[in-house]
Structures are given as structure tokens and as C-alpha cells.
Amino acid sequence: MPIALIDSLDHEGRGVTRQDGKAVFVEGALPGERVEYVVRRARPSYEQAEAVRILKPSAQRVAPRCRHYGTCGGCSMQHLDAIAQAAAKQRILEDALWHIGKLRPGIIYPAIHGPAWGYRYRARLGVRLVPSKGGLRVGFHERRSSYIVDMRECPVLPPAISARLPRLREMIAGLSIADRLPQVEIAIGDAATVFVFRNLKPFSPADVRRLAAFAEAEGIQAWQQPQGPESARPLHPLDAPALAYTLPEFDVRMDFRPTDFTQVNVHINRLLIRRSMQLLDPQPGERIADLFCGLGNFSLPIARRGAQLIGVEGSDALVARALDNARRNGLAERTRFYAANLFEATEDSLAALGPLDKLLIDPPREGAIAVVKAIGAQQQPARIVYVSCNPATLARDAAVLVREKGYVLKGAGIANMFPQTSHVESIALFERPAPA
């Protein structure tokens, strides 16, 4: 088997080396390590491989905590020290900005850190009945596979949730439609936990009793979801309190449904909002837009600082949730929310929002290319804060903002939203130069 010295990490957390002019991506290898590897897939310009023996380990290598590491596709960086993970993600961000956008930020912000374990307040677990492999399986997908890992614990879930996995598996195995229940979505708020059971067939009366008993014993809410996300509804108890998370620094409470998009890491979310507000610096009387605003995660802190907030989101359901949250927090007078497809934004549609002093953008992985291209003569915010979950699309959009729209990339940095994984969350600040 070939032996190589690993040079760096790629955006998926794989070690990178070059052999015979080809890039080789080696799972389980770290920079500075000398490893023996086996090639899993060969292509003309690159190879995908897996480390089988570490001949010279990195000083940053640690023992993976999870027994499912290497099989489960949920985490790929447990073998790297948590602080080193953040440093590696910072390099991934800087590399993307340079290689894709040909940009270097004026300042590299310190990485935003939080708990390395037990942080995941949202999870979607697959469920499969596999008689040939011992019966029911509940867990995340295996790496590079549609198979489900038979998870008995998960250290990135809060300990109380991880401990429930064996009992969850046992309960589902006893349902009449165990083979027609493909997933369980877990959503945790400050004072409530919901398990949403995606049922492709109706539950029988006996199933409902079994689910209710499980909910009572485990102190959770059991919901059913017979169709799309908006079909989710309580099963037991029927009068349970709403899910919510708080942002104490801004005196905000955010109510949400278990199938709504919310950040999985409540600790990092609070710190990311703090940094966003520091960079955006909302002031009373300013008009600020929050694009891809969701249920108001950044919008309400902006409004709490006294600015007039215009939120735009593609989902009608999330816009309704944002409006409700603004009312509950006494911010209805400072906020306006609209539903619109921001992937089809134009200069006219952006100008229709009225003059904007500042702008916050928090798009999905696809980025916000239509939005940044739509910034024109009628709409030129002095400051833009861009929160990203994909360094590649951030770099692409940053190049447009700098080269075509005249902004300066003042700074950028990462937030370790998903420790133990290769996911890179980041934040960047763009400013328009002051007139000479």
C-alpha cells in the first residue's frame, strides 16, 4: 500500500497529499502525518483514499470519543483536537476567499467557540427495519451510504437525548408501522423537547398509546408528521407548551415549530448573533434589511437595538412565525416581514424595500448571488454583514461585492457551529468606502 506525507486538510476534513501529479484525499489523515493508505476511488486527476495505518501521528490527533466514528457519516473530524478543528476551518475559509474570490480580508476575526460535545439541539435520525441485520436501526446514515448506523449513543447530542436512543429504538420496534416510519426529527427548546415521527401510514390506536406512554416516560412531546413539514402536529400531549429558545443578551424569545429551520447549536447561535450585532452596529433610526431572515433570529436583535427592520424570507410559514415573534417581543412597530424568492432578486425588487442603511444576509448553502448582483445605484447599503454556511459561495459572492459593487472586505472569521464535523460556518463584513 502507498505511503504519503499529508500536507493539509480539504473542506471535507480529509488529509490532502499529491502522488504522481494527482491530488489524493485521505480520510482519517491529518496535516504533518505520515500515513499508509488504500485507494477507494481513482480518477484521472485525483484519488479518494482512506488511512489504514498512521506511521507518524500529528500532535493534534486525539482518540475519537464515539464508538460509531468511522462508520457514521455524522462526524468526520473527531480524530482532531477541537481547537485545531476551528483553526483548520479558518484556513478553509481563507483558502476559499483567496482561491475562489481572489480576496484577503483586512482582519481575521477570532474563531467563535462553544461546547465540543452535546451541542446538537436539532437532529434528524433515520429509521430502517433491516431483519437481515438484527431488526430496527435508528441513527444517522453511514458514511458514503444510504444505510443507517445502529446508534445506541451519540455524544454530539445532549446527554439526555443520547441516553434515550436505545429506548426510542425499542419503542419504534413495537409499532405496527415500524417499517413505514422513515425518520424521527428531534427539536430541543429551552424548556421542551419534541420528537416528530414521520409516519407514512396512520398510527393504530395501539401505536398512539405506545407513543403516548413513551412521551410520558421520557418527558418529551411526541408529534406526528403524515406529510410535509407543515403537517406536523402534536400527538401527546395535545396541549403542550410551544418550543422556544431565548436570546438573553437582547431580551428576545423565539417561538418555533419542531420542523422549522433553526440553528442546531444554541450556544454558538447566541455568540454569532452577538458578533453580527457588533459588526452591523444597528442604530436607532436606521433602516436595515435582514435577507433570508427565517423566523427572525437576527431580525429581532437588530430591532431591539432600535433600528427599523425589514425581513425577507422565501417561506410563507417562516414569515408568519417571524411576525408572531415580533409581536410577542413587543417589536411589531419596528419590523416588517415579507415573503419573496431571493434567488430571483433583481435591482428593482431590492429597491422596492426602500432605502437601506445596512444589510444582513444569511443565505442557505447556495449563497446569495442574485442578491449581491441586485445591489445597484438605488440601493447601496454602507455596511453588509454576510453570515454563511458555505465558504465557496461566500467567496463567490464576496468577489461580486468587491469587484463589481465597490465594497471592501473588512474582515472574516468562522464560528464552529458543528464541532467534530467539517461544516464551516462563517461571518464576513463588507463596507463601502467613504467618499473622498
N, C-alpha and C positions, 0 to 999 in steps of 0.2 A: 504493500500500500504506500502511496506517496506521503512524503513528509514536507511540511512547509512552515515558514515563519509568518505569523499573522501581522498584517500592517495596521488594520483599522477595523471599525465596525461599520456596517451599512445601515440603512434606515429600518431594516427589519431585525437588527440586533445580531446579525451574522458576522463572523470574522471574515475579513477580505484579504486575499493574497493573490499573487499573479504567478502562473506557471505556464511556461512555453508561450508567453504572449497573451494568455487568457486570464480573465478575472475568475477567481474561484471563491465562491461564497460558502463558508464553512459554518454550519450550525454548531453551537456549543463551544466555539473558539473565541478567544479574547485577544486584543492587541498585545503584541510582545510575546505571545506564546508560540512555542514550537510544538506542532501537533501532527499526529498521524491521522489521515482521514480517508474516507471512502467516498467515491463519486456516486451520487444518486441520480443525477441527470446531466447529460453532456449536450452542449450546444456549440455551434461554430465559434462564438465569441466569448462564451462563459461556461462555467460548470457550477452546479449546485452539489454540495457535499455535506458530510457530517463527520465531526470529530469522533474518532474511536479510541484515541489514547492521547493524553496530554503529556508530552515529553518534558516540557519546561513550563510550569504554570505561572500565570500572572499573579503578582502580589495582591491584585484586586479580586481574584477569584474567591468565591465563598461556596459553601455547601448549600445546594438548593433545599429550601425548607419543606416543600410539598412533595409527598410521595408520588404524585402523578406527574411531576416535572419530567419533560422529555417525551411524554405521551400526550398530555393535554395541550391543546393549542391555545389555551388562555394566556399563558405566560411564556416568554422566551428568554428572559434576562435574569432569572433567579440565581444564576451562577456568577453574577457580577454584583459587587458591593453596591448598596443603594445610592450612596453619594456619587460613586463612579458612574452609575446609570445616568444620573442627572447631567454629569459632565459630558458623557457620550452623546446625550440628546442635544445638549447645547452645541456640540460640534456638528451634529447632523443638521441643525438649524442653520448654523453659519455656513456650512458647505452648500446647502440648498440655496441660500441667498446669493452666494458667490457664483456657483456653477450654473444656476438657472437664471438668476436675475442680474448677475454681474454687479452685485451690490455688497457693501460692507456697512453695517450700522455704525453710527457715531459712537454709541455706547452699547456695551453688552450688559444687560441687567442681570443681577444675581438671580440664580435659579430659585424658583419658588418650591419649597419642600414641605412635605407633610408626612403622616404616618406611612411607613413602607408596607405594612400589613394590616388587614382588617378594615381597609378603607372603602371597599366597594359596596355602595349603598343601592346600587341597581345591578341586576343580573338577569340574563335570560338563559335558563337551563333547558337543554334538550331532553326529551323523554323518548326512549325506544324500547319496545318489547322484543327481545332477542333470545328466544328459547335456546338456541344453539350455544349461547354464551352465558348461560346462567340465569336468564329471565330478564327482568326490567332493569334498564340503565337510566340513571338521571345524572346529568352533568354537562360540561362543555364539550364541544367537538374535539376529536383527536386532531393532532397536528397534521395538516395536509390530507384530511379525510372527512367524510361525512358521518363516520362512526361516532358514537357517544362514549366518552370516558365514564366508567362506573365509579363516580366520585363518592367517597364516604366522608370527605372533608375538603375544605378549600380555604387556605389561610389568607387569601385576599378578601374573602367575605368576612363581615363581622363575626367574631367567635360564636355568638348566639345563633347566627344563621348557619354557619358551618356545622355546628353540632346537631342541627335539625335534619341534615341531609339524609342520614340513614332512616330516620322516622318518616321523612317525606317519601322516600323510595318505597318503604313498606306500605304506607297508606295508599299510594297510587297503584301499587301492585294488586291491591284488593278491590279496585274499582271495576265495574262491569265494562267500562270503555277504556281500560288501560292502554289498549292498542290504538285508540283514537284520540289520544291526548299528547300532541307532539311537543309541547313546551310548557314551562312554568316561568312566569315573569315575576321577579321579586323586586319590590319597591319599598324603601325604608324612609320614613319621615322622622322628625324629631320625637314624635310620641306614638307612632303607629307603624306597623309593618303589614304589607299586603302581599299575598301570593295570588297571582292571576293564573288560573288554569285554562289553557286554550283547549276547549272541547269541540271536536269536530262532529260529535253526536251529543244529543241531550243526556244529561245525567239522569240515572234512575233514582227513584225515591231513596233506595238504599245507599246509593252513591252520595246523595245530598246529606244524609245522616252521617255518613263516614267523613265527609269533608267538614261538616259542622263540628263533629267530635274532635277532629284534628285541629281545627281553628281554636276551639276552646282549650284544648290541652296545651297547645303551643303559644297561646296568647297572640295570635295573628288574625288578620281578616282574610277570609277566603272569597275570592271573586271568580266569576266565570267569564269567558270570552268566546261566545259561539261563532263570531265572525271577525270583522276588522277591529282595530283598537277602540273605536268609539262604541262598540257593542259591549265592552267590558262593564260588568255590573256586580254589585255585592251579592254574595250567596249566603254568607254567615260571618258576622251578624249583619242584619239588614240596616240597622241604624247606627253603624259605627262612625266615629269621627273622621273627618277628612284628613288625608295625608297633607303634611305641610313641613317646610323647613324654614328656619329663621336666618336672617342676616342681622345679628345684634348690633353691629357697628353702624348700621343705617336704620335701625328700628323698623325693620321690614319683615313681614311674614308672608311666605309664598305658598298658597294652597295649590295642589296639583292632583291630577288623577294618576293612578299607577301606570298607565300606558303612555302618559305624556313624556316628551323628552325633557329630562333634567340631567345635570352633571352627576356622574357616578360618585364623585369624591367630594363630599360636602366640605371637608377641611380645606382642600385646595381651592374649591369654588369660592369660599369666603376670602381667601388670600388673593385670588386672581381678581375678584371684584375690587378689593382694596387697591391693588396696583393699577387697575384700569381707571379708577377714580382719581388716583394720584396723577396719572399721565393725562387723562382727559381734563381734569380740573374744572368740573362744571361750576358755573357761577349763576347766581340769581339773575334772571332776565335773559339769559342766553337761550337760543333755540338749538336743541341738539337732537339729532336723529339716531335711533338705535335700529339698525337694519339686521334682519334675521333675529328679531327680538325674542322669539319664543313666548313664554308666559310672563316675561318681564324681569328676568334675572338681573340684567344690567339696567333696564329701564327705570325701575323704581328707585334704586340708589341714586341714579342721575337726578330724578325728580326730587328726591329727598334733599338734595343739595341746593334746590331752589330753581333749577333750570326748567324751561318748558320742553317736554319730551315728546317726540313723535316716533312711535314704534311701528315698524313694518315687518310683517311675517307672512309667509305663504300659506299657513294653515289657519283656516277659519276657526277651528276649535281652540287653537292656542291663542289667537287674538281674543276670543271670548274669555279665556282664562286670564289673560293679561288685563283686560278691562275689569274683571271681577276683583283681581288682586289690587289694582289701583284703587278701586272703590273701598275695599276692606282696609286699606292702609291710609285712607284719607288723602289720596293723591290724584283723585279724578280730575280736579281742576287744572293740574299741571301736566296731564298726559292725554295724548290722543293715539289711538292704535288703529291700524288699517291692515287689511288683508290684500296682498299683491304678490305676484310671481316675480321675485327679484332676479331670477335667472333670465328674465326678459326685460330688465330695466333699460330705460332709454334716457337720453338727456331731458326730454320733455317730462317723463314720469318722475324723474328725480326733482326737476324744477317745480313740479306741482306740489311738492311738500312745503314750498315756501323757502325763504332764505334760512340757511343753516350756519350757525357759528362753528359748530363742531360735529363730528360724526364718529359713531362707534359701529364697527362691523364685526359680526360673529357668525360667519357662514359655516355650513357643513363642509365635508371634505372636498367637494367640488370647487370651493372657493367662491370669489365674488367678482369674476372677470367682467360681467355685464355691468355691475355697479360701478367699478372703478373706471371703466371706459365711458360711462354715462356722466361722469363729473365734467361739467362744461362751464362755459362762460357765465351762465346764470346761477350756477351752484358750485361754489368753491369754498368749502369749509376751511378754516385756518388750521385746524388740527384734526387728525384722524387716528383713532386707536383701532387696531385690527387684531382681533383675537382669532387664532387659527388652530385647527386640529390636523393640519396637513402642511408641513414645511414647503412642499413642492408647489402647491397652489398659492401659498402666501408669497413665495419668491416670484412666481409668475406675475401675480397682481401687483407686487411691490415694484417690479420693473415698469409697469404701466404708470403707476402713480408718480414715480420719479422721472422717467424719461419722457412721458407724454403729457403728464399733468403738472409738472413743475414742483412736486413735493420733495422734501428731504427726509431720508430715513434716519431719524434721530437716534433710535435705539431699538433693541430687540432682545428677547430672552425667553427662556422656557419655563413652564410650570409642570412639575412632574405629577400630572393628573392620574396617570396609570403606572405606578411603580411595579416593577417586575416584568413589564411589557415594553415593547419597542415603540409604543404610541407616543408621539411628540405633540404636546400642546404648547402653544407659544403666544406671545403678545408683542406687537410692534407699534411704534409711534412714528407718525408722519406729520411734518409741519410744512406749511407754505412759508417761504422766506418773506421777511418783512420788506415792504417797498424801500428802495434805496432813497 
